[in-house]
Amino acid sequence: MTDLVLVGGGHSHAIALRMWGMNPLRNVRLTLISDVTYTPYSGMLPGYVAGFYGYDETHIDLRRLAYFAGADFLREKVFDLNLENKIILCGDRPPVRFDYLSLDIGSTPSVTNIPGARQYAIPAKPVPKFLTAWQKILDEASENPSQKQDIIIVGGGAGGTELAFNIHHALTQKLTSPNLLSLHLVHRGSALISGNENPWVSQKTEKLLLQRGVKIHLNEEVTEVFKSGLQCQSGLRLTGKVIWVTQASPAHWLEKSAIETDAKGFVVVDETLRSPSHPFVFATGDIASMRNHPRPKAGVFAVRQGKPLFQNWRRTFTGEALIDYNPQKRYLALIGTGDQQAIASWWKLGWRSRWLWHWKDKIDRKFMDQFADLPEMKPMVAATATEPAPKMYCAGCGAKVGKNILAAALSDLETSNTEGVVVGLDQPDDAAVIQVPKDQLLVQTVDYFPSLINDPYLLGQIVTQHCLSDLYTMGAMPHSVLVLASIPHGEARVQQGLLQQMLAGVTKVLRAENIALIGGHTNEADKLGLGLTCNGFIQKDDIWRKGEVQAGQALILTKPLGTGTLFAAEMQRVAKGKWLDGAIAAMVQSNRKAAEILRKYGATACTDITGFGLAGHLLEMLQPSGLSAELYLDQLPMLHGAVETIKQGFTSSLAPQNHTAEQFIQADMSLRENPKYELLFDPQTSGGLLASIAPEKITACLADLRQVGYDASIEIGTIKTAQTSSPQLIISTS
Ligand SMILES: Cc1cc2nc3c(=O)[nH]c(=O)nc-3n(C[C@H](O)[C@H](O)[C@H](O)COP(=O)(O)OP(=O)(O)OC[C@H]3O[C@@H](n4cnc5c(N)ncnc54)[C@H](O)[C@@H]3O)c2cc1C
């Protein structure tokens, strides 16, 4: 098994991932590390700024694309690279190791030496940050349309000039008069877009901008940026918000890596898109500098490099000769002029028309469609005839993961030094021994499930939160855990990496709660999986039982529902990345503080919503007392996307069994047809707490829950006296 790690979800990686998904290699494991779930498509970005396109039309969903390609998706920002040990540092997780590395991380406008630029200017990249700042400007203009807006764009290359057209369009749409916009374009060169050797295009763009009232300042060198504007060497001083679109600069963390770079710090690559100094590193897009073919930093090259990059990844792993990529010398540049017209620039030729905009629009939409409509996946095929046949694997104790792998994975783990561990991992033995404090009882729970997410570090956090939740709902104080980890068959270094990431996810949660990891067991399996046995302590009188509901109490739910349907949709590759981001954020949230708050407000019964869904777990609460409950369907908190995936028919494989709870449900047909109804049966992973509480305490309790981050907390129903021999769930709208 070879590990190919991709850093950055730029244009080339997006294309190559799509191609990989259609034609993967079984013996190569792909991982995409990206600091964003959605990456912008540069060709449509100016049109998005103008308001011609929406967010989803102009951004590629990298989580979905990575899953389509069978790749792990780590949403992290890389901050260091060690080429000697072949590891990447990102986020707060253990180092990610690789055999081959591919970089497509783009560039950012250079703000290095100019005082105040880093502090006050809004750089055009990273794009998400720029778009947040841009949205603020737009909101200001919408809220105060009669107020003057002063904007200064620094950099009159293709990016800055196109941005000027589109910013002008967007803001003049918002303001009551175009005269309220004061837009400046400051450029160090003597002509706009001077790099493209096409004087007609420079003159045309200048003329069009001047016609729209944009003030162009050529041959100006910015010397200082202030909160309220900037100063140039000539003495020119301008007031306004400063947007920075100057020449590209590379990521600083590459400097220390010893990879060969050009004079500006961009990674040198040869025609095969590999680093001559480190041939196991590929680089494409803005971050790459082709040794024999220097080209401007433009999305068009990043796009073109996607296919040869994919081909050379494959050829590297199948042992074939790599192919050369020779970028074209001349390329067609299409610059939108903010009025649904475009200027075409090709070598010395130039042309402007409305038709060109429509043509560009068609090309851009076609490009984006390929990521929205991902093709059906083919079953994986063997890469080469020489690939070894699948091995027979031992069962019983022979299925244990090797001792060295376990020792290496455990060696760097940061664990808690919890009191009461008599024999733990620091002096391992055949079993762990813990001291149960005097006058306290031992509370135990166990849970296990196969991986639902392509990131072992996140899986570790989610499973740990899920398992600990049972202790919180009993009112117990967690003390220690034992881990059961299943690692897919494979090479030792791959298994070690997986185990390290997964256990680091577990211990991240444990450290935050001062809980000890005291032992465990690892075995080889077909699929990654994780489970925990959790120990907690409790005073006898403090035991919280889920069945102690009282008539008249209100029901509170602390987290939104929908993980079951969303991950069922993910398995069919139709869940949007942002929906899964929302589900992950909910699943890694601890239930500990929620339990404390519910207890403080006198909740008499509490449970967590997991596999049996809301209906199943609520019925478990009602059964001991025989009471019933009314549930307000409209109030049910839902994860983003859950209603969409339910409507599309995606439900968990456990949902049909959960529907057996329907025999206890009273609901009109119209309510049963409401998509939220199906959410009653949706199994949750690391779901929220459901508690019964006196109605007069609801307002204060919900305020406290929301204050500490349980934003979706809400009253969802009330406990009622049963009118029948068995508890009923009476569904109403609100
Ligand atoms: C305002 C503006 C307008 C432009 N308009 C056009 C245009 O119309 N046409 C055109 O061809 N070019 C345009 N360009 C240039 C174009 O944006 C770039 O050339 C192009 O985006 C480069 O693509 P890429 O694949 O190299 O990287 P990018 O598209 O920048 O993608 C890099 C990805 O890597 C991620 N990343 C970065 N650092 C890290 C890290 N440390 N860890 C993890 N992930 C990371 C980023 O979030 C991003 O998703 C424009 C540039 C600007 C500034």
The ligand as an SDF file (V2000), in Angstrom:
LIG
                    3D

 53 58  0  0  0  0  0  0  0  0999 V2000
   -9.0610   38.2750   -7.6610 C   0  0  0  0  0  0  0  0  0  0  0  0
   -8.4930   37.2120   -8.5180 C   0  0  0  0  0  0  0  0  0  0  0  0
   -9.1570   36.8460   -9.6670 C   0  0  0  0  0  0  0  0  0  0  0  0
   -8.6310   35.8800  -10.4960 C   0  0  0  0  0  0  0  0  0  0  0  0
   -9.3020   35.5530  -11.6240 N   0  0  0  0  0  0  0  0  0  0  0  0
   -8.8010   34.6160  -12.4410 C   0  0  0  0  0  0  0  0  0  0  0  0
   -9.4810   34.2580  -13.6340 C   0  0  0  0  0  0  0  0  0  0  0  0
  -10.5370   34.8010  -13.9570 O   0  0  0  0  0  0  0  0  0  0  0  0
   -8.9310   33.2870  -14.4060 N   0  0  0  0  0  0  0  0  0  0  0  0
   -7.7630   32.6590  -14.0660 C   0  0  0  0  0  0  0  0  0  0  0  0
   -7.2980   31.7910  -14.8010 O   0  0  0  0  0  0  0  0  0  0  0  0
   -7.0930   32.9840  -12.9580 N   0  0  0  0  0  0  0  0  0  0  0  0
   -7.5800   33.9400  -12.1330 C   0  0  0  0  0  0  0  0  0  0  0  0
   -6.8880   34.2760  -11.0040 N   0  0  0  0  0  0  0  0  0  0  0  0
   -5.6890   33.5060  -10.6580 C   0  0  0  0  0  0  0  0  0  0  0  0
   -6.1470   32.1930  -10.0450 C   0  0  0  0  0  0  0  0  0  0  0  0
   -6.9460   32.4520   -8.9000 O   0  0  0  0  0  0  0  0  0  0  0  0
   -5.0020   31.3000   -9.6290 C   0  0  0  0  0  0  0  0  0  0  0  0
   -4.0370   31.2470  -10.6270 O   0  0  0  0  0  0  0  0  0  0  0  0
   -5.5670   29.8950   -9.4030 C   0  0  0  0  0  0  0  0  0  0  0  0
   -6.5370   29.9210   -8.4050 O   0  0  0  0  0  0  0  0  0  0  0  0
   -4.4610   28.9620   -9.0230 C   0  0  0  0  0  0  0  0  0  0  0  0
   -5.0220   27.7050   -8.8310 O   0  0  0  0  0  0  0  0  0  0  0  0
   -4.3330   26.6550   -7.8760 P   0  0  0  0  0  0  0  0  0  0  0  0
   -4.9200   25.3430   -8.2190 O   0  0  0  0  0  0  0  0  0  0  0  0
   -2.8590   26.7950   -7.9690 O   0  0  0  0  0  0  0  0  0  0  0  0
   -4.6950   27.1050   -6.3820 O   0  0  0  0  0  0  0  0  0  0  0  0
   -6.0100   27.6160   -5.6990 P   0  0  0  0  0  0  0  0  0  0  0  0
   -7.1470   27.6850   -6.6150 O   0  0  0  0  0  0  0  0  0  0  0  0
   -5.6250   28.8670   -4.9830 O   0  0  0  0  0  0  0  0  0  0  0  0
   -6.3180   26.4750   -4.6480 O   0  0  0  0  0  0  0  0  0  0  0  0
   -5.4630   26.1880   -3.5780 C   0  0  0  0  0  0  0  0  0  0  0  0
   -6.2140   25.4330   -2.5130 C   0  0  0  0  0  0  0  0  0  0  0  0
   -5.3150   25.0200   -1.5180 O   0  0  0  0  0  0  0  0  0  0  0  0
   -5.8370   25.3560   -0.2310 C   0  0  0  0  0  0  0  0  0  0  0  0
   -4.7020   25.5940    0.6540 N   0  0  0  0  0  0  0  0  0  0  0  0
   -3.8320   26.6160    0.5980 C   0  0  0  0  0  0  0  0  0  0  0  0
   -2.9330   26.5190    1.5820 N   0  0  0  0  0  0  0  0  0  0  0  0
   -3.2280   25.3950    2.2800 C   0  0  0  0  0  0  0  0  0  0  0  0
   -2.6600   24.7640    3.4280 C   0  0  0  0  0  0  0  0  0  0  0  0
   -1.6090   25.2610    4.0560 N   0  0  0  0  0  0  0  0  0  0  0  0
   -3.2320   23.6400    3.9050 N   0  0  0  0  0  0  0  0  0  0  0  0
   -4.3060   23.1060    3.2850 C   0  0  0  0  0  0  0  0  0  0  0  0
   -4.8830   23.6710    2.2000 N   0  0  0  0  0  0  0  0  0  0  0  0
   -4.3580   24.7900    1.7000 C   0  0  0  0  0  0  0  0  0  0  0  0
   -6.6840   26.5920   -0.4900 C   0  0  0  0  0  0  0  0  0  0  0  0
   -7.6670   26.7980    0.4940 O   0  0  0  0  0  0  0  0  0  0  0  0
   -7.2880   26.2640   -1.8280 C   0  0  0  0  0  0  0  0  0  0  0  0
   -8.4590   25.4990   -1.6800 O   0  0  0  0  0  0  0  0  0  0  0  0
   -7.4160   35.2410  -10.1590 C   0  0  0  0  0  0  0  0  0  0  0  0
   -6.7550   35.5980   -8.9920 C   0  0  0  0  0  0  0  0  0  0  0  0
   -7.2720   36.5740   -8.1680 C   0  0  0  0  0  0  0  0  0  0  0  0
   -6.5210   36.9520   -6.9250 C   0  0  0  0  0  0  0  0  0  0  0  0
  1  2  1  0
  2  3  1  0
  2 52  2  0
  3  4  2  0
  4  5  1  0
  4 50  1  0
  5  6  2  0
  6  7  1  0
  6 13  1  0
  7  8  2  0
  7  9  1  0
  9 10  1  0
 10 11  2  0
 10 12  1  0
 12 13  2  0
 13 14  1  0
 14 15  1  0
 14 50  1  0
 15 16  1  0
 16 17  1  0
 16 18  1  0
 18 19  1  0
 18 20  1  0
 20 21  1  0
 20 22  1  0
 22 23  1  0
 23 24  1  0
 24 25  2  0
 24 26  1  0
 24 27  1  0
 27 28  1  0
 28 29  2  0
 28 30  1  0
 28 31  1  0
 31 32  1  0
 32 33  1  0
 33 34  1  0
 33 48  1  0
 34 35  1  0
 35 36  1  0
 35 46  1  0
 36 37  1  0
 36 45  1  0
 37 38  2  0
 38 39  1  0
 39 40  1  0
 39 45  2  0
 40 41  1  0
 40 42  2  0
 42 43  1  0
 43 44  2  0
 44 45  1  0
 46 47  1  0
 46 48  1  0
 48 49  1  0
 50 51  2  0
 51 52  1  0
 52 53  1  0
M  END
$$$$
